[in-house]
Amino acid sequence: MAKSLKQVVNQIRKLEREAEMLRKREVSRVIDRIRIAIDHYALTPQELFGQGAGTAPASESRRAGRRSAPGSGTTPKRSGSPKYAHADGRTWTGVGKRPSWFVDALSSGKTADEMLIDSRDATPSGTVSSDATVAKGRRSTGASKPGKRASARGLRDKGLRYKGAQKARGVPKYHDGSGRTWTGVGKRPAWFVQALASGRTSDDLLIPPA
């Protein structure tokens, strides 16, 4: 029995929906594998897409040069300012290949946000902060010292943020069904990597809300 045009069109639409679902599923698995490889080898955009990746076209560079020309009233943005810092004083601007200390810190469970340098707490070298100046001016009058109070508040806020991050890191987010769990922070455990390699997605491993 010959099919009608409507039946053929409906069948085509059904097949297209099935094809789109299969594509999304396969793309999700491929993206998970790519992310694992990028994390494992600490790959940069330049290594993945060539030296021109992430750079502006020549026309944009020329326009930027004109904007920062002498007498234009603008100052070119410095690209060498450190963005991340290690406890021993080593820093990284966040541009280019990740240094070994940064990769080691991520592998040990730290996150990139925990190593960010807080610009609000930074004071240019050779200068005195306004809080310190006010405190020095009021010291002889017996007034309170706002600089010290501000520093104490900053330390307290940092401590609360750190405790909050530590608490969040201790809550399991993924599981494999046999009792093994992972918080989703730090280096991926072997069972999680093996589950992704076997075809499962990260959404399949999520712990359902209570």
N, C-alpha and C positions, 0 to 999 in steps of 0.2 A: 504494500500500500504506500503510495507516494505521500511524502510529508508536505504540509502546507508551508507557505512562506513564514507565517507566524511561528510555527513550530521550529523551523530552522533558525529563525532569529533568536528565539528563546534559548535554544540549545547553544548558540554561539555566545550569548551573554553569560550563560551558566559556565561555559568553559573558560571564558575570560575571567570571571570571578575566581574560579579555581586556580587559574594560572597566576593571578595576582597574589593570592594567598600563599601559593608555593614559593613565589619569588620573594615575598617578604620574609618567609621563614628561612629561606636559604641565605638571603642578604644578612639577616640577624646573626646567623652562625658564622658567616664569613667575617663580619665586622668584629665579632668576639675573638676570632683567631688572629685577626690583624692587630687588635689591641694587645693581645697577649705577646705577640712578637715585638711590637713597639716597646712595651714595658720591659721585656726581657733584654733587648739589645740597646735600650735607651736611644732609640732612633730619633733624629731631628728632621724637620721639614726639608732642610737642604739635602740630607742624605736620601730621603724618600723621593723628592721631586726635582733634585738638581740644585745647582748653586743659585739659580734665579728665583727659587721659591721664596715667597714672602717679601720680595723687593718691589718697590714701586716702579712704574714705567719711567722712561727717560724724561718724558714731558712733565710728569709729576715731580721728578727730581729737580728739573730746571725751575719749575714754579716755586718749589720750596726754597731753592737757592735765592731766587729774587725776593721772596718774602723775608729771608733772613739776611739780606744784604746790608752793609753798613749804612746807617742813617734811616733805615726803614722802621726803627722803633721796636723790632722784634728780636728775640734771642733764640738761636737754634736750640732744639731740645737735646740735652745730653743723653747719649745712649749708654754711657759707661757707669751710670749710677747703680750701685748694688741693690738688688731686690730681695735676695735671700741670704741668710747668714747661718753659719755653723756656730756651735757653742764655743769652739776654740778660736773664733775670729775670722775664719775663712768665709768669703762671700762669693756670690754669683749674680750677674746682672739679669739672668733669666733669658738671655739671648745666646743662641748657638748651642753647641753640644753640652750636655749636662756634665758637670765635674764628678769625679769619682765619689767625693764625700757626699754629694747630693743624692746620687744613686744609692749609696750605702745607707743613708738615712731613710730613704723611702723603703728599702728592703727590710729595715729594722722595725718598720711599723709607723714611722712618722709620716705626716702628710705635708704637702707643699705649703699649705696655709700656716702650719705651725712654725715654718722656717722663714715666713715673710718678715721683712724689716718694717716695723711700724714707723712711718714717716712722721707721725705726730709726736713721737718721743725723741726724734733726732734733732740735734742742735749743731749747726755748722761749727767746724773747728775754729778756735781763736775768737769765738764770740761768747757772750754771756746771755743766758736766757732771760726773758723779761721777768719771769717769776723770781729768779735769783736776784735781779736788780731791785725789784720791789722789796724783797725780804731784807736785802742789805740796807736799803734806805730806811726801813722802819725798825731796824734792830735797836737803834739807840733810843727810840721812843717807847720801847716796851710793848709795841703792838704785836699782834699775831704774825706768824710767818707763813704767808700763803704759798710760797714756793715749796716748803716742806710738806704742807698739807696736800698740794697738788701732786707732789711726787708719791706721797703715801696712797692717794686715791688711785694714781696710775698703777702702782704695784698691786693694790688690792683688786682692781679691775682685771689686770692681767692674770692674777691668781684664780679669779672666778672663771675667766674664759678658759684657762688651762684645765681647771677641774671639770668644767662642763664638757670640754673636748674629751677628757679622759673617760668621763661617764658614758658619753655617746659611743666611744670606741669599744666599750665593754658589752654593748647590746648586740646579740647575734642577729644577722640580717639574712644569711643564707644557710641552708642545710642540705645534706645529701640523703636524708631519710633513714640513715643508720646511726644517727646521734652526733655526727661530726658537724660543726657549725663554723661560721666565719662572720665577723662583724662588717666586712666590706671595706675595712681600712687596712692599709699596708699591703704587703706582698700576698699574692693569692696563694692559698695552700694547694698542695699537690692534688688533693681529691677534687677541688674546684676546677683546676686546669684540665684534669682527666675527664671530668663530666662535660666540659665544653668541647673537648676534642672528640668525645663520643657522639656529639650531635645535639646535646641539650643546650638550652640558652640560659642566660643568667636569670631571666624571668621564671623559668621552670624551677630554679633552685631557691626562689624567695620564700621566706617563712611567712605563712599567711597571718594576717593580723588576728589578735586574740578576740 
